[in-house]
Amino acid sequence: MTARDNRGIPRREFVKSAVAIGGTAALAACLDRERSGDDAAAIPTGTDDPTSLPRGQHSWNEFLATDAHGNDVAPRHHLLLSLDYAGDGTPSSDERETVEVALQSLERAFEWSNEGLLFTVGYSPAYFARFDDELPDSAGMADPKALSPFEEPEFDTNDAVVHLASDHGSVVLEAEEALKGSRDEANGVEMDAHLGDVFDFPDDFPGRRTGFVGAGLPAEHQDVAGIPDDVDIDEESPLFMGFKSGFKKNQASEDFVTIPDGPFAGGTTQHVSRIRLRLDDWYTENDREENVAKMFCPAHAKEGKVEGAGDNLGTSSGVEEAGCVESIDDDARNYGKIGHTQKTAAAREDGSPLIIRRDFDSTDKDEAGLHFLAVQRSIADFEKTREAMNGTDQTKHPTIRQRVNNGILEYTFVKRRGNFLLPPRAHRALPEPNPQ
């Protein structure tokens, strides 16, 4: 049964709405709902020893909950904050110290886990352009660009982005306000510095983006543009399109996506897309079999392999085991359609996927959306995965068009793209292109 507050509002619905609104008033209300009363959430505090934390900011998996199959379960609430360096020229050593102290304050305040707070700080090509030196090739970075012939995205040019994630909406809100300098403490721990002393925080979208992932959340927040009024999204679905993602065997390992050498060894790169979802046809013109075919592969649909949101599949989408990657040409010819997972599974190196998906749904701008966040060793790995998703080679078949019968491309519209470098923890505070 869904937990409700004393006003009868479902707790998880209220918390998601508070995160989307933001600000001190929303935080106060969220703290009251999540951290007071008989069922108050006890938020674990963090550590005074920075060396006890992983070298890589992206090292989350060990600290996440897992489902019954052993898949990592993403935190339920997410916040992306764009930042712009407020100074002139290049950052000073004092400013670097301020940033590092602020981040370590958060790590003392909240345990590094989904029950506490997980976060990353990434830097864009625009940030590094202020330096005379260039980033080394080993950093794996590139400017954002359109990655399909049918998209015209805007590009994120802010200096940095902070990704905050937790199972508790009050945690991401409290961390946001503490970083800005609106609060002197977080989770009862004093903040010794604030990012607001060094960075400017844009207040509105796209500078502030929110989202969620997890069973029940999409169903409770489907009353937005892009989702038909007469459709009820399954309560078990963690995402708006009705199926789960993030199967363990379909994700790269954190070791695989870690930069192996150079000054940023131990770090990784991050791509962030903002995708608008238009699901009227997905839910009103397609039947269940059609959607399974387009999300996974035609063989899965024909054989009824996917139950509900797909939890029965265990640790793998099963498209490799079913031979769907090799049969894609035959499927296009025989079924007149191909699947999203069927295409992207072809983007591998030595048998491993190239990226880790950490995406989440959103109702920013009161429309159904997806913030597709991925980490990978180099931006080129993301671009290779996206190229596979385009399925351009299969348009040689008369029924397959660039956006029709071609996975889920007909229902997803890329509006923004941004690329960021996630330095290892030792260099995360206003790094130079070649930090020593």
Backbone torsions as a table, in degrees:
resi	resn	phi	psi	omega
1	MET	NA	138.5	-179.9
2	THR	-69.3	129.0	177.5
3	ALA	-66.6	136.3	-179.8
4	ARG	-125.2	150.6	175.4
5	ASP	-84.7	-175.9	-174.9
6	ASN	-73.4	-2.3	175.1
7	ARG	-102.0	3.7	177.6
8	GLY	83.1	7.4	179.8
9	ILE	-87.2	127.4	177.7
10	PRO	-53.7	130.9	-174.3
11	ARG	-58.3	-47.3	-176.3
12	ARG	-67.2	-30.4	176.2
13	GLU	-67.0	-43.5	179.4
14	PHE	-63.3	-44.6	-176.6
15	VAL	-63.5	-44.5	178.6
16	LYS	-59.5	-43.2	-179.6
17	SER	-64.5	-38.5	179.2
18	ALA	-64.0	-42.2	178.4
19	VAL	-61.6	-41.1	-179.2
20	ALA	-65.0	-37.1	-178.7
21	ILE	-75.5	-47.9	179.6
22	GLY	72.7	178.7	179.2
23	GLY	94.5	168.9	-175.1
24	THR	-67.4	-34.7	179.6
25	ALA	-67.1	-43.0	178.0
26	ALA	-63.9	-39.2	178.2
27	LEU	-62.9	-45.3	-179.2
28	ALA	-59.5	-43.4	179.6
29	ALA	-67.0	-39.3	-179.3
30	CYS	-67.9	-40.0	176.2
31	LEU	-60.5	-39.8	-179.4
32	ASP	-64.5	-38.7	-177.4
33	ARG	-78.2	-39.5	-173.1
34	GLU	-91.3	-26.9	-170.1
35	ARG	-123.4	24.1	173.9
36	SER	-136.9	160.5	180.0
37	GLY	91.1	-178.8	-174.3
38	ASP	-67.2	-29.9	-177.8
39	ASP	-106.3	31.0	-178.4
40	ALA	-62.1	140.6	177.2
41	ALA	-77.6	129.7	175.2
42	ALA	-92.6	112.3	-176.5
43	ILE	-91.1	116.8	-177.6
44	PRO	-69.4	139.8	176.3
45	THR	-80.7	168.7	-172.7
46	GLY	-97.6	-138.9	-171.2
47	THR	-128.9	148.3	173.3
48	ASP	-88.8	-3.4	-175.8
49	ASP	-111.9	95.8	-178.6
50	PRO	-59.1	-27.6	-178.3
51	THR	-70.8	-12.1	178.5
52	SER	-80.9	-9.8	-178.6
53	LEU	-93.2	158.5	-176.5
54	PRO	-62.0	153.5	178.2
55	ARG	-63.2	-39.3	-176.9
56	GLY	-93.8	134.1	175.4
57	GLN	-61.0	-29.3	-176.0
58	HIS	-83.1	0.6	-178.6
59	SER	-78.4	87.7	-176.2
60	TRP	-109.9	-33.3	-164.5
61	ASN	-56.0	-41.0	-179.2
62	GLU	-62.3	-19.8	-172.7
63	PHE	-109.5	9.7	178.7
64	LEU	-97.8	158.5	169.6
65	ALA	-71.2	160.3	175.7
66	THR	-125.9	155.7	178.0
67	ASP	-89.0	-172.7	-174.9
68	ALA	-64.5	-18.9	-178.9
69	HIS	-97.6	-8.1	-176.9
70	GLY	96.3	5.8	174.1
71	ASN	-72.3	141.6	174.2
72	ASP	-68.3	136.7	-179.1
73	VAL	-104.2	121.2	-177.5
74	ALA	-66.1	147.7	171.2
75	PRO	-56.2	151.2	-172.0
76	ARG	-80.6	-29.9	-175.0
77	HIS	-119.7	137.6	-174.7
78	HIS	-136.2	149.6	179.2
79	LEU	-144.9	129.0	174.9
80	LEU	-111.9	122.4	-178.7
81	LEU	-117.0	121.0	175.4
82	SER	-85.1	141.3	-177.1
83	LEU	-129.7	147.1	173.6
84	ASP	-125.8	129.7	177.7
85	TYR	-59.7	127.1	-173.4
86	ALA	-86.1	-12.6	-176.2
87	GLY	-86.7	177.8	174.7
88	ASP	-101.5	150.3	177.8
89	GLY	70.1	-137.3	-178.8
90	THR	-107.3	153.9	-176.6
91	PRO	-62.9	150.4	177.8
92	SER	-94.3	166.5	177.5
93	SER	-64.3	-34.6	177.5
94	ASP	-64.2	-39.6	178.9
95	GLU	-68.0	-37.9	176.4
96	ARG	-61.8	-41.3	179.2
97	GLU	-63.7	-40.7	178.1
98	THR	-59.5	-45.7	-179.8
99	VAL	-63.2	-45.3	-178.4
100	GLU	-64.9	-41.1	179.3
101	VAL	-63.8	-39.8	178.8
102	ALA	-62.9	-43.3	-178.7
103	LEU	-68.9	-38.8	176.5
104	GLN	-67.2	-30.3	175.7
105	SER	-62.5	-41.4	176.6
106	LEU	-62.7	-38.9	-178.5
107	GLU	-70.4	-25.3	172.0
108	ARG	-76.2	-33.7	-175.1
109	ALA	-74.5	-37.0	-172.8
110	PHE	-129.2	135.6	173.3
111	GLU	-59.1	143.1	177.7
112	TRP	-78.0	84.2	-177.9
113	SER	-169.2	172.2	176.8
114	ASN	-66.8	-25.4	177.9
115	GLU	-79.3	-21.7	174.6
116	GLY	-105.5	-109.6	-177.8
117	LEU	-145.7	132.7	169.6
118	LEU	-114.8	139.2	-178.5
119	PHE	-154.1	158.9	174.1
120	THR	-136.7	156.2	172.6
121	VAL	-125.5	119.5	-178.6
122	GLY	-118.8	155.5	-175.8
123	TYR	-124.3	138.1	-173.4
124	SER	-90.2	166.3	171.6
125	PRO	-56.7	-33.7	179.0
126	ALA	-62.5	-37.2	177.5
127	TYR	-63.3	-47.8	-175.7
128	PHE	-72.1	-17.1	-178.7
129	ALA	-66.3	-17.7	-179.1
130	ARG	-75.2	-13.3	-178.0
131	PHE	-93.5	154.0	175.6
132	ASP	-70.3	-40.4	178.9
133	ASP	-74.6	153.9	176.6
134	GLU	-101.8	155.3	174.5
135	LEU	-62.8	139.7	175.1
136	PRO	-69.6	155.4	179.3
137	ASP	-58.8	-29.4	-177.5
138	SER	-64.5	-16.5	178.7
139	ALA	-72.3	-17.8	174.9
140	GLY	70.4	22.6	-174.8
141	MET	-94.9	160.0	176.5
142	ALA	-159.5	155.4	174.3
143	ASP	-67.2	146.8	175.1
144	PRO	-67.0	150.2	179.2
145	LYS	-153.9	166.9	173.6
146	ALA	-66.0	136.9	-174.7
147	LEU	-116.2	14.2	173.1
148	SER	-153.1	157.7	-178.0
149	PRO	-73.2	-7.1	-175.2
150	PHE	-114.1	14.1	179.4
151	GLU	-119.4	150.5	176.5
152	GLU	-136.3	68.7	-174.6
153	PRO	-76.7	154.8	165.0
154	GLU	-82.4	156.3	-175.7
155	PHE	-112.3	139.3	177.5
156	ASP	-77.6	121.6	-178.1
157	THR	-120.7	11.4	173.0
158	ASN	-63.6	157.9	-176.7
159	ASP	-67.7	-36.0	-173.3
160	ALA	-149.9	164.5	173.5
161	VAL	-139.3	136.4	174.4
162	VAL	-108.4	129.1	175.8
163	HIS	-108.8	117.9	177.8
164	LEU	-109.7	135.5	-177.7
165	ALA	-145.2	137.2	179.3
166	SER	-162.6	157.8	171.7
167	ASP	-72.7	-12.0	-175.9
168	HIS	-115.8	119.5	-179.9
169	GLY	-60.6	-34.4	-179.9
170	SER	-63.5	-28.6	-179.1
171	VAL	-69.5	-47.8	-178.9
172	VAL	-66.1	-35.0	177.3
173	LEU	-68.0	-42.9	-179.8
174	GLU	-66.6	-40.0	177.2
175	ALA	-63.6	-40.0	178.2
176	GLU	-60.4	-50.1	-177.8
177	GLU	-66.3	-34.6	178.4
178	ALA	-67.9	-40.9	178.6
179	LEU	-65.3	-38.0	179.3
180	LYS	-69.8	-23.9	-176.2
181	GLY	99.3	10.3	178.4
182	SER	-81.1	-13.0	176.9
183	ARG	-133.3	143.8	179.1
184	ASP	-91.1	-7.7	177.3
185	GLU	-147.4	161.3	176.5
186	ALA	-138.1	129.7	-179.5
187	ASN	52.8	35.6	178.0
188	GLY	79.7	5.0	-178.9
189	VAL	-109.9	134.6	-178.0
190	GLU	-68.9	137.4	173.4
191	MET	-88.2	118.0	-177.8
192	ASP	-82.6	-11.2	176.6
193	ALA	-162.3	168.2	-178.2
194	HIS	-135.1	144.5	175.0
195	LEU	-66.9	-25.0	178.2
196	GLY	-62.0	-14.4	176.0
197	ASP	-78.8	-12.4	-175.1
198	VAL	-126.0	-31.5	-175.7
199	PHE	-115.4	152.5	165.8
200	ASP	-94.1	138.4	-179.9
201	PHE	-109.1	109.0	170.7
202	PRO	-61.2	135.1	-173.9
203	ASP	-84.9	-31.7	-169.8
204	ASP	-104.9	166.0	172.8
205	PHE	-59.2	137.2	7.5
206	PRO	-90.7	7.1	-179.9
207	GLY	-67.6	-26.8	178.8
208	ARG	-127.7	116.8	-177.1
209	ARG	-126.0	139.3	-176.1
210	THR	-125.4	161.9	177.3
211	GLY	-174.1	-178.2	-172.5
212	PHE	-157.0	157.7	174.1
213	VAL	-154.2	138.4	-179.7
214	GLY	141.6	150.0	-178.1
215	ALA	-53.2	133.2	176.9
216	GLY	95.0	-33.8	-176.2
217	LEU	-67.6	-46.9	176.4
218	PRO	-60.3	-40.3	-179.6
219	ALA	-62.2	-36.1	-177.7
220	GLU	-79.7	-13.0	-175.1
221	HIS	-127.5	34.6	-177.4
222	GLN	-89.2	-2.3	-178.2
223	ASP	-82.8	64.0	-178.8
224	VAL	-140.9	165.2	177.0
225	ALA	-61.0	139.9	178.8
226	GLY	104.4	-11.5	178.0
227	ILE	-124.3	127.2	-177.1
228	PRO	-59.0	144.6	-177.8
229	ASP	-65.0	-32.1	-172.5
230	ASP	-96.3	19.0	179.7
231	VAL	-108.5	137.3	174.7
232	ASP	-110.4	109.3	177.3
233	ILE	-67.8	136.9	-178.1
234	ASP	-56.3	133.4	178.5
235	GLU	-60.2	-25.4	-178.9
236	GLU	-83.7	-9.5	-176.8
237	SER	-77.7	131.8	178.2
238	PRO	-85.9	-11.2	-176.6
239	LEU	-137.5	158.8	-174.1
240	PHE	-59.1	-30.5	-175.2
241	MET	-83.3	1.5	168.9
242	GLY	93.9	-1.5	-178.0
243	PHE	-129.2	153.3	177.3
244	LYS	-83.4	163.4	174.4
245	SER	-135.7	-173.5	175.9
246	GLY	75.6	27.2	174.4
247	PHE	-60.3	137.0	-172.5
248	LYS	-55.0	-42.1	-176.7
249	LYS	-79.1	-7.4	177.4
250	ASN	-105.8	12.4	175.5
251	GLN	-116.7	144.3	170.4
252	ALA	-66.8	159.4	173.0
253	SER	-81.4	160.5	177.9
254	GLU	-65.5	-33.7	175.8
255	ASP	-62.8	-39.5	-177.0
256	PHE	-64.8	-37.8	-176.0
257	VAL	-87.8	-0.6	-178.3
258	THR	-81.1	133.6	177.0
259	ILE	-61.6	124.5	-170.9
260	PRO	-84.3	-25.2	-175.3
261	ASP	-150.5	177.4	-177.5
262	GLY	88.3	-179.8	-175.7
263	PRO	-65.2	-20.4	-179.8
264	PHE	-106.9	22.2	175.6
265	ALA	-55.9	134.9	-176.3
266	GLY	98.5	-12.7	176.7
267	GLY	-97.6	-161.7	179.0
268	THR	-161.3	-179.6	173.6
269	THR	-112.2	159.7	-177.6
270	GLN	-134.0	134.6	171.0
271	HIS	-113.6	137.2	177.4
272	VAL	-127.2	118.9	174.3
273	SER	-112.8	144.6	168.8
274	ARG	-107.6	118.1	-173.6
275	ILE	-117.1	127.0	173.9
276	ARG	-87.2	136.9	179.4
277	LEU	-105.0	132.3	173.3
278	ARG	-123.5	99.8	-167.2
279	LEU	-108.5	15.5	178.5
280	ASP	-58.9	-51.8	-179.6
281	ASP	-69.7	-33.7	179.1
282	TRP	-57.0	-40.7	-175.7
283	TYR	-99.3	-20.5	-175.3
284	THR	-107.6	-31.2	-179.9
285	GLU	-95.2	-29.9	-177.8
286	ASN	-92.5	146.2	169.1
287	ASP	-94.5	178.5	-176.7
288	ARG	-58.3	-44.1	-178.1
289	GLU	-62.4	-39.6	178.7
290	GLU	-62.8	-42.5	-178.5
291	ASN	-69.1	-37.6	176.0
292	VAL	-63.5	-41.9	179.6
293	ALA	-61.9	-40.9	-176.8
294	LYS	-79.8	-28.8	178.5
295	MET	-82.8	-40.5	-177.1
296	PHE	-108.4	-84.0	178.0
297	CYS	-168.4	157.9	-179.4
298	PRO	-58.6	-33.0	-179.6
299	ALA	-63.8	-40.7	177.6
300	HIS	-60.3	-40.9	180.0
301	ALA	-67.2	-45.3	-177.4
302	LYS	-63.4	-37.7	-176.1
303	GLU	-93.8	1.0	178.2
304	GLY	62.0	40.8	-173.4
305	LYS	-79.4	-18.2	-173.3
306	VAL	-106.5	118.9	176.9
307	GLU	-104.1	133.4	178.5
308	GLY	54.9	-129.6	-179.6
309	ALA	-80.2	-6.0	177.4
310	GLY	105.7	12.0	-179.8
311	ASP	-62.5	-28.4	-178.7
312	ASN	-65.0	-15.0	-178.7
313	LEU	-73.6	-12.9	176.2
314	GLY	79.7	-123.8	-174.7
315	THR	-100.1	4.8	-177.4
316	SER	-144.8	144.2	175.2
317	SER	-64.2	-21.9	176.1
318	GLY	85.0	0.5	-176.7
319	VAL	-71.5	-32.1	177.5
320	GLU	-69.5	-45.9	-179.3
321	GLU	-61.8	-32.9	-179.1
322	ALA	-83.1	-2.1	179.4
323	GLY	76.1	19.2	-175.5
324	CYS	-69.2	-28.5	179.8
325	VAL	-66.9	-45.2	-179.0
326	GLU	-71.1	-26.7	-175.0
327	SER	-95.0	10.5	-173.0
328	ILE	-60.0	-38.2	179.2
329	ASP	-65.6	-43.4	177.7
330	ASP	-65.4	-38.5	179.9
331	ASP	-64.5	-41.4	178.3
332	ALA	-61.0	-39.3	-178.6
333	ARG	-74.9	-42.3	-171.9
334	ASN	-87.7	-33.9	-176.6
335	TYR	-105.9	-16.3	-179.7
336	GLY	75.4	15.7	179.4
337	LYS	-158.7	160.0	176.0
338	ILE	-136.5	160.5	-173.5
339	GLY	-99.9	152.1	178.3
340	HIS	-60.4	-53.0	-178.4
341	THR	-65.9	-34.9	177.4
342	GLN	-57.8	-39.9	-179.6
343	LYS	-74.7	-51.1	-173.3
344	THR	-68.7	-23.6	179.5
345	ALA	-65.8	-16.4	179.6
346	ALA	-76.1	-16.3	-179.2
347	ALA	-86.8	91.5	-177.0
348	ARG	-140.4	159.9	174.2
349	GLU	-134.6	121.7	-177.3
350	ASP	52.6	37.3	177.6
351	GLY	84.8	-4.5	-177.1
352	SER	-103.5	139.8	167.1
353	PRO	-56.7	159.9	-173.4
354	LEU	-95.7	-17.2	-172.7
355	ILE	-132.2	162.3	166.8
356	ILE	-111.2	120.7	176.6
357	ARG	-81.0	129.5	172.2
358	ARG	-133.5	44.6	-175.7
359	ASP	-82.3	164.5	-179.6
360	PHE	-155.0	151.0	178.8
361	ASP	-73.4	164.8	-178.0
362	SER	-153.6	153.4	169.6
363	THR	-119.3	24.0	174.3
364	ASP	-54.7	143.0	-178.7
365	LYS	62.6	19.8	178.8
366	ASP	56.8	37.3	175.4
367	GLU	-140.0	150.2	179.5
368	ALA	-65.8	129.5	-178.3
369	GLY	-148.3	173.1	177.2
370	LEU	-138.2	125.9	169.7
371	HIS	-93.9	104.2	-177.3
372	PHE	-87.6	105.0	179.9
373	LEU	-110.6	126.8	180.0
374	ALA	-135.8	145.4	173.2
375	VAL	-116.7	143.3	-175.9
376	GLN	-159.0	160.2	-176.4
377	ARG	-59.1	-40.7	177.8
378	SER	-141.4	155.2	177.3
379	ILE	-61.0	-29.7	177.9
380	ALA	-59.3	-31.6	177.8
381	ASP	-67.2	-39.0	176.4
382	PHE	-66.2	-43.9	-178.7
383	GLU	-61.1	-37.6	177.8
384	LYS	-64.9	-40.1	178.6
385	THR	-66.1	-41.6	178.9
386	ARG	-66.3	-37.5	177.5
387	GLU	-60.0	-40.8	176.7
388	ALA	-63.9	-38.6	179.6
389	MET	-63.2	-30.5	-178.5
390	ASN	-63.8	-29.5	177.6
391	GLY	60.2	29.1	-173.6
392	THR	-59.7	-37.0	-178.2
393	ASP	-60.0	-28.3	-175.6
394	GLN	-82.3	-4.4	177.8
395	THR	-73.0	-1.1	172.6
396	LYS	-68.2	-19.6	176.8
397	HIS	-85.9	135.6	-172.5
398	PRO	-61.9	-26.0	-179.0
399	THR	-86.6	-13.6	-178.4
400	ILE	-100.0	116.3	174.8
401	ARG	-107.9	172.3	-176.7
402	GLN	-58.1	-31.1	180.0
403	ARG	-126.3	2.8	-176.8
404	VAL	-117.0	131.6	-176.9
405	ASN	58.5	23.1	-174.3
406	ASN	-121.0	73.1	-177.4
407	GLY	64.9	-134.4	-176.5
408	ILE	-108.1	14.6	-175.7
409	LEU	-62.2	-27.6	-179.1
410	GLU	-65.9	-18.6	-171.6
411	TYR	-114.1	-0.2	-175.8
412	THR	-124.8	136.2	-174.7
413	PHE	-133.2	111.4	-177.1
414	VAL	-75.7	121.7	-177.9
415	LYS	-105.8	-29.1	-179.4
416	ARG	-144.7	152.4	172.4
417	ARG	-140.7	144.3	175.3
418	GLY	-148.8	143.6	177.1
419	ASN	-117.9	140.8	-176.0
420	PHE	-143.0	149.4	172.3
421	LEU	-97.7	126.6	174.3
422	LEU	-101.2	95.5	-178.5
423	PRO	-64.6	161.0	170.7
424	PRO	-61.3	159.6	-174.8
425	ARG	-51.9	-34.6	-176.9
426	ALA	-66.4	-22.0	-176.4
427	HIS	-121.3	21.2	-173.0
428	ARG	-78.6	-12.0	-175.5
429	ALA	-97.1	97.8	175.6
430	LEU	48.6	61.5	-173.2
431	PRO	-71.2	153.5	165.9
432	GLU	-84.4	164.0	-179.9
433	PRO	-63.2	-26.1	178.3
434	ASN	-132.7	68.4	-176.1
435	PRO	-65.4	142.0	178.7
436	GLN	-101.9	NA	NA
